[in-house]
Amino acid sequence: MAGKINRPKGAPAAKRVLEPGPESPPGSNLTLHPKISLAFVQPGRYALNKCTKDEKAALVDKLHNLCALTWKQIYNAGRHGLGFEKVEVKKAAPPEIFKDHNQVAFRFCGKKPMVGFIDHDTFYIVWFDHDFTLYRHD
């Protein structure tokens, strides 16, 4: 994992622009709005039923806001805003889930991440990291 790069004090934050990768919608699909799927949410500690009512309400707001954007807008958004970041989860997932996809995290309640993968124009949620223990947070 790469180290952090600190910017000089007073310098404006750089706008993060991600180049579409293998997990991105192909070609012109960057103009599409995302679809969200709960089909691969795993049971246990990071399941939706472990989230509080407030976290669930924040999730609905986040999904509503994400679906109003295009994938291009999401790729250009900050990772703690409406964008996402690639992560490496400590917990083992069934291998078929992430076989050809990167693990990515979107924030759903403050900085609490939901982790999953992007396939074409759909974000598949796998875990809700409501207690910040699913992966290393730098």
Secondary structure, 3 states (H helix, E strand, C coil): CCCCCCCCCCCCCCCCCCCCCCCCCCHHHHHCCCEEECCCCCCCCCCHHHCCHHHHHHHHHHHHHHHCCCHHHHHCCCCCCCCEEECCECCCCCCCCCCCCCCEEEEEECCEEEEEEEECCEEEEEEECCCCCCECCC
